[in-house]
Amino acid sequence: MEVKAVVKYVRISPVKVRRLIQAIKGKPVEAGLNILKFMPQKAAGIVEKTVRSAVSNADQNPDIDVDMLVIRNIIVDQGPTLKRFRARARGRGTRILKRTAHITIILDEGSV
């Protein structure tokens, strides 16, 4: 039985999140959280919080053993992009793209 948690409109580029999800995909939840705790990236904190949310969602179901959960999949999609302008030389302006991400974490009971 799988459980998931979704966080939307996170103000971080999806590329930066995708860089670190390969380190925890397929690992037990406890090991994945331990790896994320010591990663220096901002995205590690966001993913860690989302994994904890998925575990909390699983805890609501009495049929699921929380200790046996494995991070089955992590999907990072691009959300809407905020468009801003910055003043440049000679009266010009350049566009700044502030990207957002949608993160979906799927946990499943598996052999640890």
N, C-alpha and C positions, 0 to 999 in steps of 0.2 A: 504494500500500500504506500503510495507516494504522498508527500506533503510538500507544499511550496509556499514561498513568501516572495512578494513582489514589491519593489520600491521604485517609484516613478519620479521623473523630473529631477534627478540628482544633478547638481551643478558640477559635473566633472565630465571630461571627454570620455566617450566609450572606449577609445583606443587605450587610454591609461588604465581602465579597469580590466580590459581584456588581457593586458600584459601580465597580470598577476593571477588570473583565475586558473591558469593551467597548473599552478603549483598545488592547488587544493582539490581539483576535480578528481572524483573517484576515491577520495580518502575518507576515512571515518570522520564524523563531525568533530570529535574531540581533538584529533590530530590536525584537522583543518583549522580549527580555531587557534590552536597552539602556534601553527605556522603563521597565521595572519597577525597574531599578537606582536610578533617580532619583525614584521615588515615595516619599513619606514614610510611607505607611500600613503598618501591621503586615502586612496581607494581601498586600502586594506582595512581601515577603520569602518568604512561604509559597508563593505562586503561582510565584515565580521558581525556588524549589527544586524544585517539582513539574515545571516545564517542563524544567529541567536533568535530572531523572530520566527524563522521556519521551525526551529526546535520547539519554541513555545507553542506554535500552532500544532505541532505533532503531539505535544504534551496534553492537549485538550481531548485527543482521541484515546480512549482507554485500550483500544486494540493494538496500539503501536508501542513497541519497546524503545524508549528514547536512547538507551545505551547502544542499540544495534543500528542506529541511523548512519547512512553513508551519503556523502554529497554526490548525487547521481549526475547532475548537470547544472551548469550555470550559463544563463543566456544574458548577453548584454546587447541591448538594442539602442539605437540612437533615438533620442527624444527631440522635441522641437529646439531649434537653435535661436538664441537671443541675438539680435543684430544691433550692434552699437557702432558709433562713429568716433574717431579720434582726430583732433585737429592736427594737420601736418603743415609743412612749409608752404609758403606762397599761397595761402588761403585755401588749400586743398583739405580734403578729409579722406581717411581710409576706413574701411569697414573692419570691425572686430567681430569675430564670430565666437559667441560664448555657448559652447555646446552642452547639451544635457543628455542624460542616459537613463534608460529603464533597465533595472537589474532583476532577473528572475532566478531564484535558487530553488532547485528541486531536490528534495531528500527522499531516500527510499530505504526500507529495511533491507539489509544485506548482511552477508557474513563478514565480520570484522577481522 
